[in-house]
Every structure is written in structure tokens, then in C-alpha cells.
Amino acid sequence: MVVENRVAKPSLSYVILISVVAAIGGFLFGFDTAVINGAVAAIQGGFGATSTQIGFAVSSALLGSAVGAFFAGQFADRYGRVKSMMVASGLFLISAIGSGLASGIIDFSVWRLLGGVAVGAASVIAPAYIAEVAPAHLRGRLGSLQQLAIVVGIFVALVCDYFIAVAAGSAASPFWFGVTAWRWMFWTEVPPALLYGIGAFLIPESPRYLVAQGNETQAARVLAKVEGGDVERKVADIRLTVIRERKPRLSDLLSRSGGLLAIVWIGIGLSIFQQFVGINVIFYYSSVLWRSVGFSEADSLWITVITSVTNIVTTLIAIAFVDKFGRKPLLLLGSVGMFLTLGTMATVFANAPLDAAGNPNLVGTSGLVALLAANLYVFCFGFSWGPIVWVLLGEMFNNKIRGAALSVAAAMQWIANFMVSTTFPVILKNFGLGSAYGLYTIAAAISFFFVFMLVRETKGKQLEEM
């Protein structure tokens, strides 16, 4: 197909707008995973669930996320990034409504599993789409919008939980129209889910996907708006990297020797270490954690809100510097910071005296030290491993394998998330918080050497150079 040769001027506002719409998936990602934080105790009490059942209810969303992430790339390569966003929007909507209507722990877990599928899909689609529409010199900052949206979603979910619980008296008390407060916590996800679907309907398809489908004229129109320059040359460059005689499939990720390509293993490693440093323990169990060391329900939720604000601020720092300093330096600095702060928390909790119930009793300055260390840890994660991993996963794979490779890496991220989240209560009960944070400290140390030895800088490179 012939593309008219022209030199176009890009529209920065347009690029930002469509990237923000794609990042709403990240907002829902964060919102959906964090909204259960303030509802766990009320759900367990309301349904008379055992600790095992409530643990599975929390982690079922993570299993769904692994499934959603694994298949999202193939779906997006076959049907497009935009249609994939629309499907994810519908799943978010159905899950939010169903979770609030659940009549027992089993159907609640099913609705959470469905929401997890949507989260997994969003975790793949948004970084791929943003990487494919963003100019090279802005790709790091725009790619970081995914993580910013995630942490904003976490923040909004926690704020909603906090104010609903305070207004009702507790998450287990009646709220509007006599409906239990925790049900309203899940229904607050309905408006952003609808907004995501509407926004996806209005934005253009990825130019890389359009070229792969042979629609070069439409791809040129999109490229003219988002990148500018010599559009014909850009389309030709993309064409060379997406030429294929068949639809992409997972076998494209295999090397000639039969194993996964080295770049795919690196993506998997980044995903696993992002979770093995224990970040989601802070967001999934923080209110339970802080209550276990003596804080009230309201104070525990408020501390969690403060922690999420810290995450937002540091993600903004990452957006400001990722295209200046590069991806690798920020990851290395973050690993060092997480090692020090996690080590501090491990030491504090390991040496804390226990109360009659066997919970650590942080007396004197130890409670303040733990609180500061936790927030500094989130600070270190927030400017490094939080956003930078998503940026790298969106850009480090070549055009032929991006969708499939991102799916595998993101699926492994959710499996790692599941492992950390489900083992934390067991470690907490049998070995204590000190041991849990000690394991995450070791993971932070190993992550430094992983990045130093294996990760290559991608700052300023075109996707066609990957």
C-alpha cells in the first residue's frame, strides 16, 4: 500500500491524551487490586469465611491476572490494542458489580477472579499501546504513566475505602440504602470502568498494529499526529520489523535451540523481582499489618493512604527523570534503597517484643522507625522498579514479539505476586514479620546484580531498533 510522502508535525497534546486514556487501564489495575484492602475483615466476618478462604478470595484476583496477562498479548495481536481495552473495560465493570452483589465467599472469589483477568489484560495492553504510539524521546515518561495510573488507582481505592468505612462506622456496617459498606467499596469502581470503555472507543489503533494488518494509510495518519517527521520512512521502517506470513504466536519467543529467547528471560526476571521485593504486601495487607502492631482500623487505613500518596509522588519523580537518567541507573538506585529500607524493617520487627496474641509490639521509637522505613521503601520502589519495569516491558521487545513476550513476562509477574501475597500470611504466622521482610531484603539485593549484569539501556532508541 502506498503512503503519501510528507513531513508532518506531531501533536504533543494528542499523544498525551491517547496515552492517558490507555493508562486508565492502569488506574483500574491499581484500583481493583487495592479496593479489597479495607474490606477484607468485613468480608471474612460477613461470610463467616476461614483464613484460608479469605486468603484465596484475595489472591484469586492474582490468578485471574496471570491468565488475563498470558492471553491478552495474543488477543491484542489478533484483534488490536483498542478492542482489547474495550473487552477489559467490560470485565472490570462486570467484576465490580458482581463483587458488590456477592452472597457468599465462593461467588465473591469468582467475581474477583474475573476482575483479575481484566487487570492482567490491562497490565499488558497499556504498556504495549503507549510504547507503540509514543515518540522515542518521550516514551519513558509516557510509559511511566502506566505506573502513575496504577498508584493513583491504589490511592483512590484506599481513599474510597477510608471515607466509606468512616462514614458508615466500619466496613461491616450499613451504608447508603442500608447496603453494607464494603459492597459500596467495590461499586466505586463502576464509573472508571465505564470511562475506560468510552475512552478506548475514541482513541486510534496503534500504528505498529495497523502496519502489521496492512493498513498503512491509517497508520500514516496516526504517525503524523503522534511522531511527525517523514511518515513514509517511518511506515517503511515499521513494515520491515512486522512482516510476517502468519499471525504472531507464542512459539515466536523460542530460540533455535528450543528455549526462550534471552530477552524474554530478562523480561521475566524484571517482572519477578518487581514482586519478590514485597511491594504488594504493603498494599494488600497494610491495614491488617498496622492493626497488628496496635493501630486502630481508621488509623491503619489512613497510614495506608499516606503510603499510597508517597508512591504517587515518587512515580512523578520517575516520570521527570526516566528519559534523562535512563532506565538502568534508576533501577540500580532503587535496588540499593529497597535493600536498606527493607533491612531496617526486618531488623525492627525481628527485635520487637510480642504481645499476648503473639503480635509484635512496637514500643518507643521503633513504631516510628518502622513507619518511616516503610514509606522510604515505597519511595525507593516508586521512582525505580514500579514504573521502570513497565516502561522496559513495553519497549524492550521487538515489534514481532512484543505482544506475546509482554504477555509471558506480565503473567509471570502476576504469578510472582500471587506467591508473595499467599506466602506472606503463612510466614507472618509461623516466623514473624522480621523473617518476611528479611526475605524481601535478599530479593532486593539480588535484583541489583540482575540489572547490573543483564539489563541493557533503552533510552532514546526507536522501537524498530530493539
C-alpha positions as CSV (number, residue, x, y, z in Angstrom):
1,M,0.0,0.0,0.0
2,V,1.4,3.4,-1.0
3,V,1.8,6.1,1.7
4,E,1.9,9.7,0.7
5,N,5.4,11.1,1.3
6,R,5.2,14.0,3.7
7,V,6.8,15.6,6.7
8,A,4.3,16.1,9.5
9,K,4.3,18.0,12.8
10,P,3.3,15.9,15.8
11,S,0.7,17.0,18.3
12,L,2.1,16.6,21.9
13,S,-1.3,17.1,23.5
14,Y,-2.8,14.4,21.3
15,V,-0.1,11.9,22.2
16,I,-0.5,12.7,25.9
17,L,-4.3,12.4,25.6
18,I,-4.4,9.0,24.0
19,S,-1.7,7.7,26.4
20,V,-3.7,8.9,29.3
21,V,-6.8,7.0,28.0
22,A,-4.7,3.8,27.7
23,A,-3.4,4.4,31.2
24,I,-6.9,4.3,32.6
25,G,-6.5,0.6,32.4
26,G,-3.6,1.0,34.8
27,F,-5.8,3.1,37.1
28,L,-8.3,0.2,37.2
29,F,-5.4,-2.2,37.6
30,G,-4.4,-0.4,40.8
31,F,-8.0,0.3,42.0
32,D,-9.1,-3.3,41.6
33,T,-6.2,-4.8,43.4
34,A,-6.3,-2.3,46.3
35,V,-10.0,-1.9,46.9
36,I,-10.2,-5.1,48.8
37,N,-7.7,-3.8,51.4
38,G,-10.3,-2.1,53.5
39,A,-12.9,-4.8,53.1
40,V,-11.0,-8.0,54.0
41,A,-12.0,-8.2,57.7
42,A,-15.7,-7.2,57.0
43,I,-16.0,-9.8,54.2
44,Q,-14.5,-12.5,56.3
45,G,-16.8,-11.7,59.2
46,G,-19.9,-11.3,57.0
47,F,-19.5,-14.6,55.1
48,G,-18.0,-16.5,58.1
49,A,-15.0,-17.4,56.0
50,T,-11.9,-19.1,57.3
51,S,-8.5,-17.6,56.9
52,T,-7.8,-20.0,54.1
53,Q,-11.0,-19.0,52.2
54,I,-10.4,-15.2,52.7
55,G,-6.7,-15.7,51.6
56,F,-7.9,-17.4,48.4
57,A,-10.5,-14.6,47.8
58,V,-7.8,-12.0,48.0
59,S,-5.4,-14.0,45.8
60,S,-7.9,-15.3,43.3
61,A,-7.7,-11.9,41.5
62,L,-4.0,-12.5,41.1
63,L,-4.6,-15.9,39.5
64,G,-7.1,-14.3,37.1
65,S,-4.5,-11.6,36.4
66,A,-1.9,-14.2,35.4
67,V,-4.5,-15.8,33.0
68,G,-5.5,-12.4,31.6
69,A,-1.9,-11.3,31.1
70,F,-1.0,-14.6,29.4
71,F,-3.8,-14.4,26.7
72,A,-4.0,-10.6,26.4
73,G,-1.0,-10.2,24.1
74,Q,-2.3,-12.9,21.7
75,F,-5.7,-11.3,21.7
76,A,-4.3,-7.8,21.1
77,D,-2.1,-9.1,18.3
78,R,-5.1,-10.7,16.6
79,Y,-7.8,-8.1,17.2
80,G,-6.0,-4.9,18.1
81,R,-5.0,-3.0,21.2
82,V,-8.1,-0.8,21.2
83,K,-10.6,-3.7,21.1
84,S,-8.6,-5.4,23.8
85,M,-9.1,-2.3,26.0
86,M,-12.9,-2.4,25.4
87,V,-13.1,-6.1,26.4
88,A,-11.0,-5.3,29.6
89,S,-13.4,-2.4,30.4
90,G,-16.4,-4.8,30.2
91,L,-14.7,-7.3,32.5
92,F,-13.8,-4.6,35.1
93,L,-17.4,-3.4,35.1
94,I,-19.0,-6.9,35.5
95,S,-16.5,-7.8,38.3
96,A,-17.1,-4.6,40.2
97,I,-20.9,-5.1,40.2
98,G,-20.7,-8.8,40.9
99,S,-18.3,-8.4,43.8
100,G,-20.6,-6.0,45.5
101,L,-23.6,-8.3,45.0
102,A,-21.8,-11.5,46.1
103,S,-23.8,-13.7,48.5
104,G,-21.0,-15.9,49.7
105,I,-17.3,-16.3,49.7
106,I,-17.3,-18.7,46.7
107,D,-19.1,-16.4,44.2
108,F,-17.2,-13.4,45.6
109,S,-14.0,-15.2,44.7
110,V,-15.3,-15.9,41.2
111,W,-16.1,-12.2,40.6
112,R,-12.6,-11.3,41.9
113,L,-11.1,-13.9,39.6
114,L,-12.9,-12.2,36.7
115,G,-11.7,-8.8,37.7
116,G,-8.2,-10.3,37.9
117,V,-8.5,-11.3,34.2
118,A,-9.2,-7.7,33.4
119,V,-6.3,-6.5,35.5
120,G,-3.9,-8.9,33.8
121,A,-5.1,-7.8,30.3
122,A,-4.7,-4.1,31.2
123,S,-1.2,-4.8,32.5
124,V,-0.2,-6.0,29.1
125,I,-2.2,-3.8,26.7
126,A,-1.5,-0.3,28.2
127,P,2.3,-0.5,28.2
128,A,2.3,-2.1,24.7
129,Y,0.0,0.6,23.3
130,I,1.8,3.5,24.9
131,A,5.2,2.3,23.7
132,E,3.8,1.9,20.2
133,V,2.3,5.4,20.0
134,A,4.9,7.4,21.9
135,P,7.8,9.2,20.3
136,A,11.2,7.8,21.3
137,H,12.2,10.9,23.3
138,L,9.0,10.8,25.3
139,R,8.5,7.1,25.6
140,G,9.9,6.7,29.1
141,R,7.8,9.5,30.5
142,L,4.6,8.4,28.8
143,G,5.3,4.8,29.6
144,S,5.6,5.8,33.2
145,L,2.0,7.0,33.0
146,Q,1.0,3.3,33.4
147,Q,2.6,3.1,36.9
148,L,1.4,6.6,37.8
149,A,-2.1,5.5,36.9
150,I,-1.7,2.3,38.9
151,V,-0.6,4.1,42.1
152,V,-3.3,6.8,41.6
153,G,-5.8,3.9,41.3
154,I,-4.5,2.4,44.5
155,F,-4.7,5.8,46.2
156,V,-8.3,6.5,45.1
157,A,-9.4,3.0,46.1
158,L,-7.9,3.4,49.6
159,V,-9.4,6.9,50.0
160,C,-12.8,5.5,49.0
161,D,-12.4,2.6,51.5
162,Y,-11.4,5.0,54.2
163,F,-14.2,7.5,53.8
164,I,-16.9,4.8,53.3
165,A,-15.7,3.0,56.4
166,V,-15.5,6.2,58.5
167,A,-18.9,7.4,57.2
168,A,-20.6,4.0,57.9
169,G,-18.8,3.4,61.2
170,S,-16.9,0.4,59.8
171,A,-16.7,-1.6,56.6
172,A,-19.1,-4.1,58.1
173,S,-21.8,-1.5,59.0
174,P,-24.8,-0.5,56.8
175,F,-24.2,2.5,54.4
176,W,-26.3,4.0,51.7
177,F,-29.8,2.4,51.3
178,G,-28.9,0.0,54.1
179,V,-26.4,-1.8,52.0
180,T,-23.2,-2.9,53.8
181,A,-20.3,-0.5,53.4
182,W,-17.8,-3.0,51.9
183,R,-20.2,-3.6,49.0
184,W,-20.1,0.1,48.1
185,M,-16.3,0.0,48.1
186,F,-16.4,-2.4,45.1
187,W,-19.2,-0.4,43.4
188,T,-17.0,2.8,43.3
189,E,-15.1,1.0,40.5
190,V,-18.1,1.2,38.1
191,P,-17.6,4.9,36.9
192,P,-13.9,4.5,35.9
193,A,-14.6,1.2,34.2
194,L,-17.3,2.9,32.1
195,L,-14.9,5.8,31.3
196,Y,-12.2,3.3,30.2
197,G,-14.5,1.7,27.7
198,I,-15.7,5.0,26.3
199,G,-12.2,6.4,26.0
200,A,-11.0,3.2,24.2
201,F,-13.8,3.7,21.7
202,L,-12.5,7.2,20.8
203,I,-8.7,6.6,20.5
204,P,-6.9,5.4,17.4
205,E,-5.4,2.0,16.9
206,S,-1.6,1.5,17.4
207,P,0.3,2.4,14.1
208,R,2.5,-0.7,14.6
209,Y,-0.5,-2.9,14.7
210,L,-2.1,-1.2,11.7
211,V,1.0,-1.7,9.6
212,A,1.1,-5.4,10.6
213,Q,-2.5,-5.6,9.4
214,G,-1.6,-4.0,6.1
215,N,-3.5,-0.7,6.8
216,E,-0.6,1.6,6.1
217,T,-2.7,4.6,5.1
218,Q,-4.4,4.7,8.5
219,A,-1.0,4.0,10.3
220,A,0.5,7.0,8.5
221,R,-2.3,9.3,9.7
222,V,-1.7,8.2,13.3
223,L,2.1,8.5,13.0
224,A,1.6,12.0,11.5
225,K,-0.1,13.1,14.7
226,V,2.0,11.3,17.3
227,E,5.5,11.3,15.9
228,G,5.6,13.6,12.8
229,G,8.7,13.7,10.6
230,D,9.0,11.6,7.4
231,V,5.9,9.5,7.8
232,E,6.6,7.3,4.7
233,R,10.1,6.4,6.0
234,K,8.6,5.5,9.4
235,V,6.0,3.3,7.9
236,A,8.7,1.6,5.8
237,D,10.8,1.0,8.9
238,I,7.9,-0.5,10.8
239,R,7.0,-2.6,7.8
240,L,10.4,-4.3,7.9
241,T,10.0,-5.2,11.5
242,V,6.5,-6.6,11.4
243,I,6.5,-8.5,8.1
244,R,5.0,-11.9,8.9
245,E,3.3,-14.6,6.8
246,R,1.1,-15.7,9.7
247,K,-0.4,-14.4,12.9
248,P,2.1,-14.0,15.8
249,R,2.2,-16.8,18.3
250,L,4.0,-17.9,21.5
251,S,6.4,-20.1,19.5
252,D,8.0,-16.9,18.2
253,L,9.5,-16.5,21.6
254,L,11.6,-19.6,21.2
255,S,15.2,-19.6,20.1
256,R,16.7,-22.0,17.6
257,S,17.8,-24.3,20.4
258,G,14.2,-24.5,21.6
259,G,14.4,-22.4,24.8
260,L,13.0,-19.0,25.4
261,L,14.9,-16.1,23.8
262,A,17.3,-14.4,26.2
263,I,15.4,-11.1,26.1
264,V,12.2,-12.9,27.2
265,W,14.1,-14.3,30.2
266,I,15.3,-10.9,31.1
267,G,11.7,-9.6,30.9
268,I,10.6,-12.4,33.1
269,G,13.3,-11.7,35.6
270,L,12.4,-8.0,35.8
271,S,8.8,-9.0,36.5
272,I,9.6,-11.5,39.2
273,F,12.0,-9.2,41.1
274,Q,9.4,-6.4,40.9
275,Q,7.2,-8.6,43.1
276,F,9.8,-10.5,45.1
277,V,10.8,-7.3,46.9
278,G,7.4,-7.5,48.6
279,I,5.8,-4.3,47.5
280,N,2.3,-5.7,47.3
281,V,2.4,-6.9,50.9
282,I,2.3,-3.2,51.7
283,F,-0.8,-2.6,49.6
284,Y,-2.7,-5.8,50.1
285,Y,-2.1,-6.3,53.8
286,S,-1.0,-2.9,55.1
287,S,-4.2,-2.2,57.1
288,V,-4.1,-5.6,58.7
289,L,-0.3,-5.2,59.3
290,W,-0.6,-1.8,61.0
291,R,-3.6,-3.0,63.1
292,S,-1.5,-6.0,64.2
293,V,1.1,-3.6,65.8
294,G,-1.5,-1.6,67.7
295,F,-3.1,1.0,65.3
296,S,-6.9,1.3,65.1
297,E,-8.9,0.4,61.9
298,A,-9.3,4.0,60.9
299,D,-5.6,4.9,61.7
300,S,-4.4,1.8,59.7
301,L,-6.4,2.8,56.7
302,W,-5.1,6.4,56.9
303,I,-1.5,5.2,57.1
304,T,-2.1,3.1,54.0
305,V,-3.5,6.2,52.2
306,I,-0.3,8.2,53.2
307,T,1.8,5.3,51.8
308,S,-0.1,5.5,48.5
309,V,0.5,9.2,48.3
310,T,4.2,8.6,48.8
311,N,4.0,6.2,45.8
312,I,2.3,8.8,43.6
313,V,4.9,11.5,44.4
314,T,7.8,9.2,43.7
315,T,6.3,8.0,40.4
316,L,6.1,11.6,39.3
317,I,9.9,11.8,40.1
318,A,10.4,8.8,37.8
319,I,8.4,10.5,35.0
320,A,10.6,13.6,35.3
321,F,13.9,11.7,35.1
322,V,13.5,8.4,33.3
323,D,14.3,10.0,29.9
324,K,17.2,12.0,31.3
325,F,19.0,9.5,33.5
326,G,17.8,6.3,31.7
327,R,16.2,3.1,32.9
328,K,19.1,1.2,34.3
329,P,20.5,3.8,36.7
330,L,17.1,4.3,38.3
331,L,16.7,0.5,38.7
332,L,20.1,0.2,40.4
333,L,19.5,3.1,42.7
334,G,16.1,1.7,43.7
335,S,17.5,-1.7,44.5
336,V,20.0,-0.2,46.9
337,G,17.4,1.9,48.6
338,M,15.0,-1.0,48.9
339,F,17.7,-3.2,50.4
340,L,18.5,-0.6,53.1
341,T,14.9,0.1,54.0
342,L,13.7,-3.5,53.9
343,G,16.7,-4.4,56.0
344,T,15.7,-1.8,58.6
345,M,12.1,-3.1,58.8
346,A,13.4,-6.7,59.1
347,T,15.6,-5.7,62.0
348,V,12.9,-3.6,63.8
349,F,10.2,-6.3,63.6
350,A,12.6,-9.2,64.3
351,N,13.6,-7.5,67.6
352,A,10.2,-6.2,68.7
353,P,8.7,-7.8,71.8
354,L,5.5,-9.8,71.3
355,D,2.1,-9.2,73.0
356,A,-0.2,-11.8,74.4
357,A,-1.6,-12.6,71.0
358,G,1.9,-13.1,69.5
359,N,1.9,-9.8,67.5
360,P,4.9,-7.5,67.5
361,N,4.6,-4.6,69.9
362,L,6.4,-1.6,68.6
363,V,7.2,0.4,71.6
364,G,9.0,3.8,71.9
365,T,10.6,4.9,68.7
366,S,10.5,1.5,67.0
367,G,7.0,2.2,65.6
368,L,8.1,5.5,64.1
369,V,11.2,3.9,62.6
370,A,9.1,1.1,61.0
371,L,6.6,3.6,59.6
372,L,9.4,5.8,58.2
373,A,11.2,2.8,56.8
374,A,8.1,1.5,55.1
375,N,7.4,4.8,53.4
376,L,11.0,5.3,52.4
377,Y,10.9,1.8,50.9
378,V,7.8,2.8,48.9
379,F,9.7,5.9,47.8
380,C,12.6,3.8,46.5
381,F,10.3,1.4,44.7
382,G,8.2,4.3,43.4
383,F,10.9,6.0,41.4
384,S,12.5,2.8,40.1
385,W,11.1,-0.7,40.0
386,G,7.5,0.4,40.0
387,P,7.4,2.5,36.8
388,I,10.6,1.5,35.1
389,V,9.8,-2.2,34.8
390,W,6.6,-1.3,32.9
391,V,8.5,1.1,30.7
392,L,11.1,-1.6,29.8
393,L,8.5,-4.3,29.2
394,G,6.7,-2.0,26.8
395,E,9.8,-1.2,24.8
396,M,12.5,-3.8,25.2
397,F,10.9,-6.4,22.8
398,N,11.0,-6.1,19.1
399,N,7.8,-5.4,17.1
400,K,7.4,-9.1,16.1
401,I,7.2,-10.5,19.6
402,R,6.1,-7.5,21.7
403,G,2.6,-8.7,22.4
404,A,3.5,-12.3,23.1
405,A,6.6,-11.5,25.1
406,L,4.8,-8.9,27.2
407,S,2.1,-11.5,27.9
408,V,4.6,-14.1,29.2
409,A,6.5,-11.5,31.3
410,A,3.4,-10.0,32.8
411,A,1.8,-13.4,33.5
412,M,5.0,-14.4,35.4
413,Q,4.7,-11.1,37.3
414,W,1.2,-12.0,38.5
415,I,2.3,-15.5,39.4
416,A,5.2,-14.0,41.5
417,N,2.7,-11.6,43.0
418,F,0.4,-14.5,43.9
419,M,3.3,-16.4,45.5
420,V,4.4,-13.4,47.6
421,S,0.8,-12.5,48.7
422,T,-0.2,-16.0,49.6
423,T,3.0,-16.9,51.5
424,F,3.1,-13.6,53.5
425,P,0.3,-14.7,55.9
426,V,1.9,-18.0,56.4
427,I,5.4,-16.5,57.1
428,L,3.8,-13.9,59.3
429,K,2.1,-16.5,61.4
430,N,4.9,-19.0,61.7
431,F,8.1,-16.9,61.5
432,G,7.1,-13.3,62.1
433,L,7.4,-10.0,60.2
434,G,11.1,-9.9,60.7
435,S,11.6,-13.1,58.6
436,A,9.2,-11.9,55.9
437,Y,11.0,-8.6,55.4
438,G,14.3,-10.4,55.6
439,L,13.4,-12.5,52.5
440,Y,12.3,-9.3,50.6
441,T,15.6,-7.7,51.6
442,I,17.5,-10.6,50.0
443,A,15.4,-10.2,46.8
444,A,16.3,-6.5,46.7
445,A,20.0,-7.3,46.9
446,I,19.8,-9.9,44.1
447,S,17.8,-7.5,41.9
448,F,20.8,-5.1,41.9
449,F,23.1,-7.7,40.4
450,F,20.5,-8.9,37.9
451,V,20.1,-5.4,36.5
452,F,23.8,-4.6,36.6
453,M,24.8,-7.7,34.7
454,L,21.9,-8.3,32.3
455,V,19.7,-5.3,31.6
456,R,20.6,-3.0,28.7
457,E,19.7,0.7,28.4
458,T,16.9,1.5,26.0
459,K,16.7,5.3,26.5
460,G,16.2,7.2,23.2
461,K,16.0,4.2,20.9
462,Q,13.3,3.7,18.4
463,L,11.2,0.6,18.8
464,E,12.4,-0.6,15.4
465,E,16.0,-0.7,16.9
466,M,15.1,-3.2,19.6
